[in-house]
Amino acid sequence: MTTANQHHHQPAGQTSHHTTATPARVRVWDLATRLFHWSLASFFLIAWLSAKEIESVHVIAGYSIGGLLLFRLIWGVIGSRHARFSDFVTRPATLKRYFSDTLKGRSGRYLGHNPAGGAMVIALLLSLSATVSLGLILIGGDGDGPLAGMAITALPVGLVKGAHELFANLSLLLVVLHLGGVLFSSLHHRENLVRAMITGLKPSRAGDIDHSQHTTTQPAPEHAHEKR
């Protein structure tokens, strides 16, 4: 008696594999936004480290930050979709609801900035702008910079210097909070936001929130990427 073994054989040259499809990645952060982000971080670090050590380096870093802020103001209006202020500036009620949902562990995932991230962007831009402006007043009082000779440079040096340091410290605090938010969101949504700001790409998942269109999205086709 012979026993028939119930084996299924595959044709030669074919392999069996059961893999989970990798989510398609979409272009979220354009090149200009990424260069702005890392340049601003670098010059802020340089300005902070050189504040009481090398004044010339500190001033150059301050000018660089000022130029970057002007660029971001323009790019926030004419830039790519997720770089525009209209994509991430939300009403206070929306921000409050997002924080409430986050505390309950049910906050949605945004392709661009989430409401908290958007609020942090605005807070940093305002704080850094104040820091740079006060710095310009200080050097203007010494007869240097674009404000030299203007009436505003006659303000008490101690007052201006104190305010300059106050906003610089506030900016540092905001940076620390920003890093904490990036870490939390990366862990909460299981993604690497630092890498996304380097490559510009984020995985597209079902249920993603596209704030600019007030919609949730479906995964993008595998090769559907936004242009830089």
RAJOSUL-V532186 format. One record per helix or strand of 2 or more residues. SS is the DSSP state (hx for helix, st for strand). FROM is the first residue (numbers start at 1). LEN is the number of residues. If there is no record, write none. Layout:
BEGIN
((SS;FROM;LEN) (SS;FROM;LEN))
END
This chain:
BEGIN
((st;25;3) (hx;31;20) (hx;55;24) (hx;81;3) (hx;85;4) (hx;92;12) (hx;115;27) (hx;151;4) (hx;157;32) (hx;193;7) (st;201;3) (st;208;3) (st;215;3))
END
